[in-house]
Amino acid sequence: MSETKTGTTSQTGTTTGSLPQVHEPRNAGMDLDLDWVMSVQANTSAIERRAATLPGRRSVKKAHQAAWLARAVSCIDLTTLAGDDTPGRVRRLCAKARQPVSAEILDTLGLPDLTVGAVCVYHDMIETAVEALDGSGIPVAAVSTGFPAGLSPYKLRIAEIGESVKAGAKEIDIVISRRHVLTRDWQALYDEMAEMRAACGEAHVKAILATGELGTLRNVARASLICMMAGADFIKTSTGKESVNATLPVSLVMIRAIRDYHERTGFKVGYKPAGGISKAKDAITYLALMKDELGDRWTQPDMFRFGASSLLGDIERQLDHHVTGAYSAAWRHAMA
C-alpha cells in the first residue's frame, strides 16, 4: 500500500486519511425553473440495467481495497436514531467516531487520524454529542422537521431546525413533505425547501427525499432537482425508516440530477445514500458509482456521506483481515 503524508493513496485518485481541505462555494440555489423540472424524465428499464452492472464492474483487491474502505469510513455519518437512545450510548458512539477502527490497524495503514464524517442524532442528543466530540473536528448532524414522517405542524418543523442549530448541530437532515411530490405541487416543495434552508443559517442542510415513498424514478429526479434549486447542500435518499431505502437505481437518478445541476449552475451538491447499506462491498460499489458518474471530487466526505449504523463494523472487519490475514469475530468490532 502506497503511503503519502496525507494518508493512503487509493484508486479514486485522491487520498484517504487527512484529506486536503477544499472549500467549495455553497449551493446558492436558483429560481424555480418549471420548464427544466417538467422536461426531466427517467427511463426506468435503462436505469435498472445500468444499476445491475455496477456491483460486478469494480473489483478492487488488497491494498487498493483497503484504501477504498478507508475512504468509505471517512464518509460515514455514524448514526443512532432509536427511541431508547441515552447519553451513554451517544457518548460511546462518539468515541467510535473519533477512532472508528482500532489504533493498531490505523497505524499499520498509515492513517492514525482517520475519523468518520459526522455523527447523526435526534435533537435531544445534540448537546451530548457536541460535548463528546469537542476538539475532534467531527460535526454533529441532527435529523429534523418531524423526522421521519415530516407531518408535524409546519411552524414547529421550522422551529425545530432553529433549536437544533442553536444546540450546536452543524448539519441538519430535513425531510420533505412527500405529498408535494405525489400531487406534483412543485412550487410548494420549492418554497418549503427554501424556507428550511434559510432556517438552517450557516448549518448545511441535507434534504431527505424518502425515495421509497415517491412512487416513480421520475418523481425522484424532479424532487432532487427542485431541492437543489431551493438551496439544498446535499440530497439524501431516505430516513432509513421506510420499507425501501437506498438503492442503486435511485442513486443513479439522484447522482445524474446532481451532475445536471452542476453543469447548469456551477454549484456542487453532495449526495447521501441512507438505509440498508451494511456491507463493505456495498460501500465500494457506491463509491465507484460516485467516481464513475461525478468524478473523484464527489468521493470526499464534504461531497458524499453514507447514512449508516452497522456499515462501519463490517468495514473494520475487512480492514482487520487486510492487516492480519484472518477474519475476526464480529463482536470484536462492536459499535457502542
N, C-alpha and C positions, 0 to 999 in steps of 0.2 A: 504494500500500500504506500503510495507516494505521499510524503508529508511536506507541508509548507508552513510558513509562520502563521498562517491564518487557519490552519486545520488540514483536513484530508481532502485531496483533490478527487473529485468524482467525475463520472461520465456526464454529469449535467453541464460540465464546462466551467463551473464555478466552484467555490469551496464550501465545505461544511465546517461547523465549529464556529469560531469567531468571524461571522460574516462581515464584509465591508458595509458600513452604514451608508445606504443610498437613500436620499430624501426625494421622493417623487412629489410633484405638485399634487395636492389633494384634489380629488374629483370635485369640481365646482358645479357640476350639473349643467343643465340647459333647459330651455323652454320645452314644454311637451310638444313633440312633433308627431301628431297622429298619422300623418301620411306615412312616415317611416315605420311607425308601430304596425299599422294595418298592412303594410307591404311584407311583413315578416311571416314566413311560412316555415313548416317543418315537415320534411319527408321522413315519416316515421320508419318505414321499412329500410331506407338507406341509412338512417342514423343507427338503427339497431344492428344492421350488417357491419357497419364500421366499428361499433362498440364491441361486437362479438369477437373481432380480430385482435383487440387490444391486449388481453391477458397473455397471449402467446407470442406477441410481436417483440417484446422486450425480455431478454433473458440475460440477467447480469449475475456474475458469479464472483466468489472470493472477495478480493479487496474492493472491486467495483460495487458489489452488492453491499458491503459494509458501509461504503461511502454514501450510497443512496439511502440506506436505512438511517444513517446518522443525520442526513438532511431531513428525512421524514420526522425524526424526533424533534428537530428544531422547529418544525411546522405544526406541532400538535397543540391544540387548545385542550389542555388537560382538564377534564370536566367532571363535576359531580352535581347532579340536579335531581336529588332524591328528597322525598318528603321527610326522611329521617336523618338528613344532614345535621351534623353537630359541629361546633367549633373545633373539637378534637379531630374529627375526620378531615375537615378542611385544612387544618394545620399540617396533618400528615400528608395530604395531597400536595400542599405547597412545598413541603420538604422533598417530596418526589420530583416536583417540578424543578427545584434547584439542582438536584442531582438525579436525573432521570434514569441513568444507567450506573452501575457500580463504578466506584472510583478506579478500581483496578483495570476494568475493561476500558474506561475512557483514557486512562494513562497509556495503555497499550496502543490504543488507536491514535494517540496524539491529540486528543480532544478533551482536555481536562475541564474546559469551561463550557461544555455543551449543556444547554438548557432547553426546555420546551418553549413554545411561542407565547403562551399565555395560560392563565388558569381561569376557568369559566365557572361561575357560581350564580345562585339566586341572590337577589338583593340583600337579604338578611345576613348573608355571609361575606359581603364585600369587605367590611372593615376588618374582619378576622383575616381574610386573605391578604389584604393590603399590608397589614402588620406583619404577617408571616413571610411576605415576600420583600419586605423592606431592604433596600440595598442591592437586590438581585438584578434589577432591570427588567424583570418579568412583569408585564402588565396584567391587571385583573380585568377580565371581561364579565359583564353581567347580562343575563337574559332579562328582557324587559317587555313592556307593553302587553301585559296579561298573558305572558308565555304560559303554556304553549298554544292555547286556542286563539288568543288575541280578541276575546269577546267581552272584556271588561269595559266599563264606560270610557269613552274616548278621552275625556278630560283626565281621568285617572291614569290612563296609559301614558299620556304626555307627561303628567306629573311624576310618574314612576321613573321615567328617563332622567328627569332633573334630580330626583333624590339619589339615584344610583351614581350619577356624575358627582354630586356633592359628597357622596360617601367615598369616592376615590377610584371609581371604575374608569379606566382609560379607553375601553371598548364597550359598546352597547350592542347586543344582539337583539334586534327588534323583530316582531312577527307582523307580517302584513295581514290585512283583512282579506281572507280568501274570497269572500263574496264579491269583492270588487272585480276580481279576475273572472269568476264564474258568470257574473252578469255583464261582463265587458264594460264596466264603468271605469274606463281608463283615466279619466280626469280625476275621479275620486281617489284612485290608487296613487296617482302622481301627487295630489295635494296632501294626502296622508303621509306619504314618504318624505316629502319636502318639509313638512312640519316636524316630523320625528327627527330628521337630520338637523334642523335648526335647534331643537331641544337638546341635542347631544353636545352642542357647542364645539369645544376642541376635541372631545372624545370621538373616536372613529366609530362609524355605525355599520353593522353588518345586517343586511336585510334578509330575513329568513322567509323564503317563498312557500315552504311546506309543499314541495312539488308533488308529493304523493296525493295531494288533495286538489290539484288544479285541473285534473281531467285529461289534458292533452299536452303533447310536447310543444305545440304552437302556443298554447297559453303560457307555458313555462318560458318560451323565448320572448314573448311580448311582455310578460311581467318582469323578466330580467332587465329588458331594455328600459322600461319605464322607471324602475327603481334606480337605475344608473342615471337616467335623465334628471331624476329628482335629487341626486347627490349622494347615493349610497357609496361608501368606501369599499365595501365587499358585498357580494351576493352569495347567499348560503342556501343549500338545498332544503334543509329540514330542521325540525326541532329535535328529532330523534325519538319523538313520541308518536309519530304517525305509523300506520301499518306498513307503508313503503317509504323508505328514506333515500339515502344517496344511492344512485345507480349510475352506471357508465353512460347509457343513452341520455339521461337528464344532464349529466355533467358535460357531455359533448355539446348539447344545445346551449347551456349556460356559458360555457367557455367560448363558443363561437359568437355569442352575443357580446361578450367582453371584448373579443377581438374586433368585431364590427364597431363597437362604441369607441374603442381606442383609435381605430383608423379614421373615424369621422371627427372625433373631438380632440385627440391627443392625450386624453386622460387615461391612466392605467387604473383599473378597478380590480380588486382582489377576488379570490374565489375560495369558498369553504364548503367542501362536502361533509356532511354530518349524518351520523346514524348508520350502524351496520358495518362500519369499516373496522375490523378487529384483527386482521391478519397482516403480517409484514409484507407478504407478496402483493396484497391489495394496495398497500401504501405505495409500493414501487410502481404498480400499474397506473395509479392516479398521478404520480409524479411524472411518469413517462408521457402520459396524456397531456399534462401541462406543458412539458418541453416540446412535444410534437406540435401542438396547436398554437402556443403562445410564445415559446422560447424560454431560454434559461432564466430570464428575469422573473418569470412567474413561478419559479421553483424555490424562491426565497420566502422566508416567513412573513415579510411585510406584504406579500402578494398572494400567499397561499397558506391555508390552515386546514388541518383535519379537526373536525369536532369528534372527540373520541374519549372514552374512559378505559377501554380494555386494550386498545391497539398497542400502547407502549409496552405492556407486558410481553407480548409476542415479539416485538422488535428487540427488546432487551435479550430475550432468549436466543434469538438468531445471532445477535452480536456476540453473546457469550459463546455460542458454537463456533463462530468465526475465530475467536481468540483461543479457545481451549481445544477445539476439535471434537467436542462432545456436547450433546444436548442436556441441559439441566432440567430439573423438575420445575413445573410452572409455579409451584409455591415459593420458589426461591426469588421470584420476581413480583412479589405482592405489590399492589398499587397503594394501599393505605392500611 
